[in-house]
Amino acid sequence: MNLVPLKLVTIVAESILEKKLVEEIKRLGAKGYTIVPARGEGSRGMRSLDWEGQNIRLETIVPEEVALRILARLQEAYFPHYAVIAYVENVFVVRGEKYV
């Protein structure tokens, strides 16, 4: 079995950012993504769904250089203005050629 080392980038953000974030990650080199609803509590407390809308969790599997570009763009354009967090994990993917 051929396992390819890649990066899983996870972004948790306000749902109003979904379209914009998808466009950004694709422009930066992501070949695909998964989005699921997200909820929870963090340093800013719990969000009120009625007032602020729900959160999303966007995940994409990418080579390291793409992951770094995505994180740099998030830090520059999103972190100062929106409730967004992001983290990266090392993953080993079967059929990894689909992601590069």
N, C-alpha and C positions, 0 to 999 in steps of 0.2 A: 504494500500500500504506500502511495506517495503522499506524504503530508507536507503541506506548504506553510511555513511560518508567516503569519500576517498579523495585522492589528485590528481589533474590534474597537471602533470608536462609538461611544454611547453619549448621546446628547439628550438632556431632559430640559424641556423648554415650554414656554407658553404656546398653546395651540395656534394662536394667531400668527406665529412665526413659521408654521409648517411649510407652506409653499416657498417662502424665502430661503429657509434652511435647505430644503431639497435642491433648489436651484444652485445654491452655493456649493454644497458638497459634490454635486455632479460636475459643476464647472471646475472644481479643484481636483477632480480625478476619480471620484467614487463611481463604480459601475452599477451599483444598486443599493437598496436600503430597505429597512423594515421600520414601520411606525406602529406603535401601540399606545393606547391611552395610559397615562401615568398619574398617580396621586401619591401624596405623602406629606411629610412635614420636614422642614429643614431649618436653617438658621433664621429665616424670615417667618417662621411659624407655618401654620396650615393656611392654604389658600382658600378663599371663599369661592366655590364653584359658581354660585349665582352671579357674582359680580365680575369675576376675572376669567371665566372660562376654564376649561380643563387643561392639564399639561399633556404633553406627548413625550414618548421616549423614542428617539430616532436612533437606529443602529445601522452601521455600515462596516463592512469588512474590507480593508484596504491595505496596500503596501505601506511601510513605515513613512516614506516621504509624503504620501498623500495624507496620512494621519497628522503629520506635523503641519502641513499646510492648512488643514481643517482647523486644528487647534489654534494656530496663529490667527486665522480669520475670525474665529469665535472671540478670542481675546481682544482683538482690535475693534470689532464692529458690534458685538453682541453683549459681552459681559458687562460693560459699563452702563448699558441702557435697559437691559431686560433680565428677568429671572431665568437664567440659563446656567446649567452646570454641564460639564463634560468630563469624561474619563476614558482612558485607553487601556486595553488588556491585550496581552499576547495570546494568540490563538493559533492552532494548527488545523488547517482546513484540507479536507479531501476535495479533489477537483479544484484546487487552488488557482489553476490557470484561468478560471472564470473571473477572478478578482483582480487580475493584473493586466 
